[in-house]
Amino acid sequence: MKKFIQLKEETINKYSSHSGFLLLKKNLAKEVIIEEQDIPESEYVFLYLVMINNVIYDGNSMSFTNELVKEFRKFESLVDMFFDTVNLNYSVHMDLKILLTGFLVNLNALSDASDIFQTTNSYLKDNIEKKYPHILAIWYKILKNNANFIHTYDMAIKLTVFTVSKMNTVKKVLFLIMGPPAVISYSKYLALKNLPQKTEAVFLLNQPFKPELIEKMNIDLIVCNFTVVEPLKNCEMYFFSNILSDVEWSNFRLYLDEKRLS
């Protein structure tokens, strides 16, 4: 006896008219050997919803089905509450707002298939609780008071992970490093390794500090391993010792993580 996925009738009716669902079903009909009438509609709907879990959330290639985009209004207010609480600039972080809203919309749709999509594992919880307790507390409060997810705390964990992974207030970093060739080469490797994705690195190696040149480069952060007599007024600076130890690079990465939501 064949066993199929069981979904609520309202869930089937809700998603079976989606253009993405109809396209999926049409394409499957060309490939599946089993007679179409032998497969219940719930099976197709479940597959359609699970495919949402594979959406790539990227500012340059956001992908949401047309019908789910219409659901944005229901969750946009939650994201607005978060933005207002942490004082994020809407114009600067518009991509993040769209991504967070889409993430909530898609997770809500997945929840119609099973609330298991709202859950996460204990290892991730422990890490997020230690690294980002402030952001986690904000999301949990927002969801607890304004949403009806079954696993509210787990959802707050997921949103915290998503938020810190997509936030990046440092777009362009200038590395001013002094030292012998071996130190310079290794420092450049570690700099690129520790920078978040989409952060541009500029290197001025064994060169003097020239404020008039740097001011024209639109730098967000300057990292250097020597003393600067007159730091730039409009650009933050991060100082290493002249040794550039592995511990310092680890601390630098933590510093960048903290700045994502500063």
C-alpha positions as CSV (number, residue, x, y, z in Angstrom):
1,M,0.0,0.0,0.0
2,K,1.4,3.4,-1.0
3,K,1.9,6.0,1.7
4,F,1.6,9.7,0.8
5,I,2.0,13.0,2.6
6,Q,-1.1,14.2,4.4
7,L,-1.8,17.9,4.4
8,K,-4.8,19.9,5.5
9,E,-7.3,20.7,2.8
10,E,-6.9,24.4,3.4
11,T,-3.1,24.1,2.8
12,I,-3.7,22.3,-0.4
13,N,-6.2,24.8,-1.6
14,K,-3.9,27.7,-0.6
15,Y,-0.9,26.6,-2.6
16,S,-2.3,24.5,-5.5
17,S,-3.2,27.7,-7.5
18,H,0.3,29.2,-7.2
19,S,2.1,29.7,-10.5
20,G,5.2,28.0,-9.1
21,F,3.2,25.0,-8.1
22,L,1.5,24.7,-11.4
23,L,4.8,24.9,-13.2
24,L,6.4,22.3,-10.9
25,K,3.5,19.9,-11.5
26,K,3.6,20.4,-15.3
27,N,7.4,19.7,-15.4
28,L,7.0,16.6,-13.1
29,A,4.3,15.2,-15.4
30,K,6.9,15.0,-18.1
31,E,9.4,13.1,-16.0
32,V,7.4,10.9,-13.5
33,I,6.6,7.4,-14.7
34,I,3.8,6.9,-12.2
35,E,0.4,7.8,-13.6
36,E,-0.5,11.4,-12.5
37,Q,-3.9,10.3,-11.1
38,D,-2.1,8.0,-8.7
39,I,-0.3,10.9,-7.0
40,P,-2.5,12.9,-4.6
41,E,-2.4,16.7,-4.8
42,S,-1.0,16.9,-1.2
43,E,2.2,15.2,-2.5
44,Y,2.8,17.9,-5.1
45,V,2.0,20.7,-2.6
46,F,4.5,19.3,-0.1
47,L,7.2,19.1,-2.8
48,Y,6.4,22.6,-3.8
49,L,6.7,23.9,-0.2
50,V,9.9,21.9,0.5
51,M,11.5,23.6,-2.6
52,I,11.0,26.9,-0.9
53,N,13.6,25.7,1.7
54,N,16.2,25.8,-1.1
55,V,15.7,29.5,-1.9
56,I,19.0,31.3,-2.1
57,Y,18.8,34.6,-0.1
58,D,21.2,36.9,-1.8
59,G,20.9,40.6,-2.5
60,N,21.8,40.2,-6.1
61,S,19.6,37.1,-6.8
62,M,16.6,37.1,-4.6
63,S,14.1,34.5,-5.6
64,F,10.5,34.3,-4.3
65,T,7.4,33.1,-6.0
66,N,5.0,35.8,-7.2
67,E,2.2,34.6,-4.8
68,L,4.6,34.6,-1.8
69,V,5.7,38.1,-2.5
70,K,2.1,39.2,-2.0
71,E,2.4,37.8,1.6
72,F,5.2,40.4,2.4
73,R,2.8,42.8,4.0
74,K,1.9,40.4,6.7
75,F,5.5,40.1,7.9
76,E,7.0,43.5,6.9
77,S,5.9,45.1,10.2
78,L,8.0,42.5,12.2
79,V,11.1,43.5,10.3
80,D,10.2,47.2,10.8
81,M,10.1,46.6,14.5
82,F,13.5,45.1,14.4
83,F,14.9,47.9,12.3
84,D,13.5,50.5,14.7
85,T,14.7,48.7,17.8
86,V,18.4,48.5,16.6
87,N,18.2,51.9,14.8
88,L,19.1,50.5,11.3
89,N,18.9,52.9,8.4
90,Y,16.2,51.8,6.0
91,S,17.8,53.3,2.9
92,V,21.2,51.8,3.6
93,H,19.9,48.4,4.6
94,M,16.9,48.0,2.2
95,D,18.2,44.7,0.8
96,L,18.4,43.3,4.4
97,K,14.8,44.3,5.0
98,I,13.6,42.6,1.8
99,L,15.6,39.5,2.6
100,L,14.4,39.2,6.2
101,T,10.8,39.7,5.1
102,G,11.1,37.1,2.4
103,F,12.8,34.7,4.9
104,L,9.8,35.1,7.2
105,V,7.3,34.6,4.4
106,N,9.0,31.5,3.2
107,L,9.3,30.0,6.7
108,N,5.6,30.6,7.2
109,A,4.8,28.8,4.0
110,L,7.1,25.9,5.0
111,S,5.2,25.7,8.4
112,D,2.1,24.9,6.5
113,A,3.8,21.7,5.5
114,S,5.3,21.0,8.9
115,D,6.2,23.1,12.0
116,I,9.5,21.1,12.0
117,F,10.8,23.8,9.6
118,Q,10.6,26.3,12.4
119,T,12.9,24.3,14.7
120,T,16.7,24.3,15.0
121,N,19.3,22.3,16.8
122,S,20.8,22.7,20.3
123,Y,24.3,23.3,19.0
124,L,23.2,26.3,17.0
125,K,21.1,27.6,19.9
126,D,24.1,27.5,22.3
127,N,26.3,29.4,19.9
128,I,23.8,32.1,19.1
129,E,23.0,32.5,22.8
130,K,26.7,33.1,23.6
131,K,27.5,35.3,20.6
132,Y,24.4,37.4,19.9
133,P,22.2,37.4,23.0
134,H,21.1,41.0,22.4
135,I,19.9,40.4,18.9
136,L,18.3,37.1,19.9
137,A,16.4,38.8,22.7
138,I,15.1,41.5,20.3
139,W,13.8,39.0,17.8
140,Y,12.3,36.7,20.5
141,K,10.3,39.7,22.0
142,I,9.1,40.8,18.6
143,L,7.9,37.3,17.6
144,K,6.4,36.5,21.0
145,N,4.3,39.6,21.0
146,N,3.4,40.0,17.4
147,A,3.5,36.5,15.6
148,N,1.9,33.1,16.1
149,F,4.7,30.7,15.3
150,I,4.6,27.4,17.2
151,H,8.4,27.4,18.0
152,T,8.9,31.1,18.7
153,Y,12.3,30.8,20.4
154,D,13.7,28.6,17.6
155,M,12.4,31.1,15.0
156,A,14.2,33.8,16.9
157,I,17.4,31.8,16.7
158,K,16.9,31.3,12.9
159,L,16.3,35.1,12.4
160,T,19.3,36.0,14.5
161,V,21.5,33.7,12.4
162,F,20.0,35.1,9.2
163,T,20.4,38.7,10.3
164,V,24.0,38.6,11.4
165,S,25.0,36.6,8.3
166,K,23.5,39.2,6.0
167,M,24.5,42.4,7.9
168,N,27.7,44.1,7.0
169,T,28.2,47.7,7.9
170,V,31.9,47.6,6.8
171,K,32.0,47.6,3.0
172,K,35.6,48.7,2.3
173,V,38.6,48.0,4.5
174,L,42.1,49.5,4.0
175,F,45.0,47.5,5.4
176,L,48.1,49.5,6.2
177,I,50.7,47.0,7.1
178,M,54.4,47.5,7.8
179,G,56.8,44.6,8.0
180,P,59.2,42.2,6.2
181,P,58.0,40.4,3.0
182,A,57.0,37.2,4.9
183,V,54.9,39.1,7.4
184,I,53.3,41.1,4.6
185,S,52.4,38.0,2.6
186,Y,50.9,36.1,5.5
187,S,49.0,39.2,6.8
188,K,47.4,39.7,3.4
189,Y,46.3,36.1,3.3
190,L,44.8,36.3,6.8
191,A,43.1,39.6,6.0
192,L,41.2,38.2,3.0
193,K,40.4,35.0,5.1
194,N,38.8,37.0,7.9
195,L,36.9,39.6,6.0
196,P,33.1,38.9,5.5
197,Q,31.9,38.2,2.0
198,K,31.3,41.3,-0.1
199,T,33.7,43.4,1.9
200,E,36.3,44.9,-0.3
201,A,40.0,44.9,0.8
202,V,42.5,47.5,-0.2
203,F,46.2,47.1,0.7
204,L,48.9,49.7,1.1
205,L,51.9,47.7,2.2
206,N,55.1,49.3,3.7
207,Q,53.8,52.7,2.7
208,P,53.5,55.9,4.8
209,F,50.1,57.0,6.1
210,K,48.8,59.8,3.8
211,P,45.4,61.2,5.0
212,E,44.9,63.2,1.8
213,L,45.1,60.1,-0.3
214,I,43.0,57.9,1.9
215,E,40.2,60.4,2.2
216,K,39.5,60.0,-1.5
217,M,39.2,56.2,-1.3
218,N,35.7,56.0,0.5
219,I,37.1,53.7,3.2
220,D,34.9,52.4,6.0
221,L,37.6,51.0,8.2
222,I,41.4,51.3,8.4
223,V,43.5,48.5,9.8
224,C,47.1,49.1,10.6
225,N,50.0,47.7,12.7
226,F,51.8,51.0,13.4
227,T,51.1,54.2,15.3
228,V,49.3,57.0,13.5
229,V,49.9,60.5,14.8
230,E,46.8,62.0,13.3
231,P,44.0,59.5,12.8
232,L,41.3,60.3,10.2
233,K,38.3,62.0,11.8
234,N,35.6,60.5,9.4
235,C,37.0,56.9,9.3
236,E,37.3,54.4,12.1
237,M,40.6,52.8,12.7
238,Y,41.6,49.4,14.1
239,F,45.1,48.9,15.4
240,F,47.2,45.7,15.5
241,S,50.5,45.4,17.3
242,N,53.5,45.2,14.9
243,I,53.7,41.4,15.6
244,L,50.2,40.6,14.0
245,S,49.6,37.4,16.0
246,D,46.8,34.8,15.3
247,V,45.0,35.9,18.5
248,E,44.8,39.5,17.1
249,W,43.3,38.2,13.9
250,S,40.7,36.3,15.8
251,N,39.9,39.4,17.8
252,F,39.6,41.4,14.6
253,R,37.1,38.9,13.3
254,L,35.0,39.2,16.5
255,Y,35.2,43.0,16.1
256,L,33.8,42.8,12.6
257,D,31.0,40.5,13.7
258,E,30.0,43.0,16.4
259,K,30.1,45.9,14.0
260,R,27.6,44.2,11.7
261,L,24.8,45.2,14.1
262,S,26.3,48.2,15.7
